[in-house]
Structure formats: C-alpha cells, structure tokens
Amino acid sequence: MEFLTAAPRSQLHCSVSQVRSFLGCPRRFEMRYILGAEPEHRSANLVLGSAVHEALAAYYRKYGAMRVPTAEEILTAFSDAFDEEADKEPAILLDDDETLGQLKDSGVALVQTFLDNVKPPDRVFSVESAFAMDVTSPETGEILQEQLVGYLDAVVEDAGKLVVLEHKTAARAWSADQLEYDLQVSLYQAVTGADLVRLQVLTKTRVAKMLVHDLVRTDKAQVEAVEVVCKVLTAIRAGAFCPRPR
C-alpha cells in the first residue's frame, strides 16, 4: 500500500494496539504509555487471552516446522504459559465467584475447542512476526516521524490465498460493526497486502465456541484506517488526552 512502506524500526513509533488504546480512552493511554503508571491489577481476561495466544502460536510454529502438533503439546503450552502469567505481578483481578483454577480450566476448554475446530493451513510463512512501517499521510503526502509497528499472529497460505491470522478470545461473539470496522483488520491487510484477514475468535461462554470470520477490506477502508492512525498521532503529539465520557 502506498501509504505504508516497510522500513527498519526507528526510535519514534506507535503500535497498532496503542492506536486502539488511544481510541478507547485517551486519558488511559496517557496514564499507561506517557506517564508509565503501573496498573494495580491485571485483568483475568487479559491473562487468559495471553496464555491461549501462546498455545495457538505453538500450534502454528509446529506446522511451520512441518510437524503436526499433538493436542497434548498444545495444551501443555497453554498450561505452562498460564502458570507463568499467574506468577507475575500485579495480581490478577478475578470475578467474585471465580478462582484461578476455574480460569485455567476455561482456558483449557478454549484451547481444546480450537483444536477440535481449526482447519490446518496449507503453509505457514511466519508466526508472531514483527513489522515496522513508515506512514504517509493520505491527506498531505507527509511522511510521519513516527512509524507504525506491531506483530502478526500468523501469516499462512490457505487455498492459494495469503491469509493473516488473528487469534482473539472474547466473552461473546463479535458484533457486525466490529467485524466491518475494526481498525486492526484494516491495518493488517494494508501492511501485508494479504488477500484476507481471518479472525479466529474463541468465546468464553458457558460452552466454549470458535467463530471464524474471513474479512476483506476495500482499498478505501485501508486508506481510511491509515488516516485514523495519522489523526491519532497528531492528537498524541498535541497532548489531547481527554478522559472518555462515562
């Protein structure tokens, strides 16, 4: 894409997740990324998602090494990652009626659901691959001083198509608006030039489910996503860290 150009990573950069964080709440973004405030606790869902993510990365790494992973290997990868997360600080904030053991059990159910439903790719090109892109403003043609950086969960070939895989854990299925307008999807397709972005959403419902969405963004949607990045970076430079209205 002409507005995103691969380049060595510079000192000035902003990640895709940071852009999304700013859009969610500029004040929270300031506290975390500008002031470096340490959180008092960690979200149980964040810890769970991180451990599940490690298990799924292990699955695709083994396929990338031309090995068919066993369920035991992937479940062990989850268990090890969860135990490592559980030992970190700050403490995990659990729901009133939830224990750490129950949280881990729900993660096992999510990983098993993934293993029961996933369609192995024809080829794995990369897992957890980093990117760094120079950003050109679609409005002014200016190359921004900050680069856009991030990590792709996996890039694979499936049925002759280049596919970016994104793994998500969620309390419920994504809404139609999320699927149509999610900024990360648009940016990842723009960054890679992939044919599509495949969201593999594992839902932490009473019965775990795996929902797969193959998403394709138009060139216009990709350009609009780059414009959002430019405006967010302008706001950050200006110190526009207003709290999100309650």
C-alpha positions in Angstrom: 0.0 0.0 0.0 1.4 3.4 -1.0 0.7 5.0 2.4 2.5 2.3 4.4 6.1 1.4 3.5 8.3 -1.3 5.2 11.4 0.2 6.8 13.8 -0.5 9.7 12.3 0.3 13.1 13.0 3.8 14.3 13.0 5.2 17.8 9.7 7.0 17.2 7.0 4.6 16.8 3.4 3.7 17.8 1.9 0.2 17.7 -1.5 -0.8 16.4 -2.6 -1.8 19.9 -1.5 1.7 21.2 -3.6 3.4 18.5 -6.6 1.3 19.5 -5.9 2.1 23.2 -6.0 5.8 22.5 -9.2 5.5 20.6 -10.7 3.6 23.5 -9.7 6.2 26.1 -7.1 8.9 25.5 -6.6 9.5 29.3 -6.0 5.8 29.9 -3.5 5.9 27.1 -1.7 8.8 28.7 -1.5 7.1 32.1 -0.1 3.9 30.6 2.2 5.0 27.7 3.1 8.6 28.5 3.3 8.6 32.3 4.2 5.0 32.7 1.7 4.4 35.5 1.7 0.8 36.8 -1.7 -0.9 37.0 -2.9 -2.1 40.4 -4.1 -5.4 39.0 -4.3 -7.4 35.8 -7.5 -8.4 34.0 -8.3 -12.1 34.3 -9.4 -12.0 30.6 -6.1 -10.4 29.6 -4.1 -13.1 31.4 -6.3 -15.9 29.9 -6.0 -14.4 26.4 -2.2 -14.2 26.7 -1.9 -17.8 27.7 -4.3 -19.0 25.0 -2.4 -16.9 22.5 0.9 -18.7 23.4 -0.8 -22.1 22.9 -2.1 -21.1 19.4 1.3 -19.7 18.4 2.9 -23.1 19.4 0.4 -24.8 17.2 1.3 -22.8 14.1 5.0 -22.9 14.8 4.9 -26.7 14.7 3.1 -26.6 11.4 5.7 -24.1 10.2 8.4 -26.6 11.1 6.5 -29.3 9.1 5.2 -31.1 12.2 1.7 -32.0 13.1 1.2 -30.9 16.7 -0.5 -33.2 19.2 -3.3 -31.9 21.5 -1.1 -32.7 24.5 1.7 -30.5 23.2 -0.6 -27.5 22.7 -2.5 -28.0 26.0 0.9 -28.2 27.8 2.0 -24.9 26.0 -1.2 -23.3 27.4 -0.7 -24.6 30.9 2.9 -23.5 31.1 2.1 -20.1 29.8 -0.8 -19.7 32.2 1.3 -20.7 35.2 4.0 -18.3 34.2 1.4 -15.5 33.9 -0.1 -16.4 37.2 3.2 -16.0 39.0 3.7 -12.4 37.7 2.8 -9.2 39.4 0.5 -7.3 39.8 -2.2 -9.7 41.0 -4.9 -11.0 38.7 -8.4 -9.5 39.3 -10.9 -12.4 39.3 -14.6 -12.2 39.3 -16.2 -12.6 42.7 -17.3 -16.2 42.0 -14.2 -17.3 40.1 -11.0 -19.0 41.2 -7.6 -19.1 39.4 -8.2 -22.8 38.9 -11.5 -22.2 37.2 -10.0 -19.5 35.0 -7.3 -22.0 33.9 -10.0 -24.6 33.2 -11.9 -22.2 31.0 -8.6 -21.6 29.1 -8.2 -25.4 28.6 -11.7 -25.5 27.2 -10.9 -22.7 24.8 -7.7 -24.3 23.5 -9.4 -27.7 23.1 -12.2 -26.0 21.2 -9.6 -24.5 18.9 -8.0 -27.9 18.3 -11.4 -29.5 17.6 -12.4 -26.9 15.0 -9.3 -25.4 13.4 -8.5 -26.1 9.8 -4.8 -26.6 9.3 -3.2 -24.2 6.8 -1.6 -25.4 3.6 1.6 -23.5 4.6 2.8 -21.3 7.5 5.1 -18.4 6.5 5.6 -16.8 9.8 4.3 -16.7 13.5 4.5 -13.7 15.7 6.3 -11.7 13.0 7.1 -8.0 13.7 6.6 -5.2 11.2 7.7 -1.6 11.1 6.1 0.7 8.5 6.7 4.3 7.5 3.4 6.1 7.4 2.5 8.6 4.7 -0.5 10.9 5.4 -3.1 10.3 2.7 -4.3 13.9 3.1 -0.9 15.8 2.9 1.6 13.3 1.5 3.8 13.9 4.5 5.9 11.0 5.9 5.2 11.0 9.6 8.1 11.0 12.1 6.5 8.0 13.9 6.4 4.5 12.4 3.5 2.1 12.8 4.7 -1.1 14.4 3.1 -4.4 15.5 3.1 -8.2 15.4 1.1 -10.5 13.2 -0.1 -13.6 14.9 0.5 -15.8 11.9 0.7 -15.4 8.1 -0.3 -18.5 6.2 -1.3 -19.8 2.8 -4.8 -21.3 2.5 -6.3 -22.5 -0.8 -3.9 -20.4 -2.7 -4.6 -17.2 -0.8 -2.3 -15.2 1.5 -4.0 -15.0 4.9 -3.2 -13.1 8.0 -4.5 -15.0 11.1 -5.6 -13.1 14.2 -6.4 -15.0 17.4 -9.0 -13.5 19.7 -10.5 -14.5 23.0 -13.7 -12.8 23.9 -16.7 -13.0 26.3 -19.1 -13.1 23.3 -19.2 -13.2 19.6 -18.0 -10.0 17.7 -20.8 -7.7 16.6 -21.4 -6.9 12.9 -20.0 -3.4 13.5 -16.8 -4.8 15.0 -16.3 -7.2 12.1 -16.9 -4.4 9.5 -15.0 -1.6 11.0 -12.3 -3.0 13.3 -9.2 -0.9 12.7 -6.7 -3.7 13.3 -8.1 -5.8 10.5 -7.9 -2.9 8.0 -4.3 -2.0 9.0 -3.1 -5.6 8.9 -4.4 -6.1 5.4 -2.8 -2.8 4.4 0.5 -3.8 6.0 0.7 -7.2 4.4 -1.2 -6.9 1.1 -2.9 -10.2 2.2 -6.0 -11.5 0.4 -7.9 -11.5 3.7 -7.6 -11.4 7.4 -9.0 -14.4 9.2 -10.3 -13.8 12.8 -10.4 -16.9 14.9 -12.5 -15.9 17.9 -12.7 -18.2 20.9 -15.6 -17.2 23.1 -15.5 -17.7 26.8 -19.2 -18.6 27.0 -20.8 -21.4 29.1 -19.9 -23.7 26.2 -16.7 -22.5 24.5 -17.1 -21.8 20.8 -14.8 -21.0 17.9 -16.1 -18.5 15.4 -14.1 -17.9 12.2 -14.5 -14.7 10.1 -12.8 -14.2 6.8 -12.6 -10.4 6.3 -11.6 -8.4 3.3 -11.2 -4.6 3.5 -11.6 -2.3 0.4 -8.7 -0.1 -0.6 -10.8 2.8 0.6 -11.2 1.2 4.1 -7.5 0.6 4.3 -6.7 4.3 3.4 -9.3 5.4 6.0 -7.5 3.3 8.6 -4.2 5.0 7.8 -5.9 8.4 8.1 -7.1 7.4 11.6 -3.5 6.5 12.6 -2.3 9.9 11.3 -5.0 11.7 13.3 -4.3 9.7 16.5 -0.6 10.5 16.2 -1.4 14.2 15.7 -3.6 14.1 18.8 -0.9 12.4 20.9 1.7 15.0 19.8 -0.7 17.7 20.9 -1.3 16.1 24.3 -5.0 15.7 23.7 -5.6 13.1 26.5 -9.2 13.8 27.4 -10.9 11.2 29.5 -13.5 9.1 27.9 -17.1 10.3 28.8 -18.8 8.0 31.2 
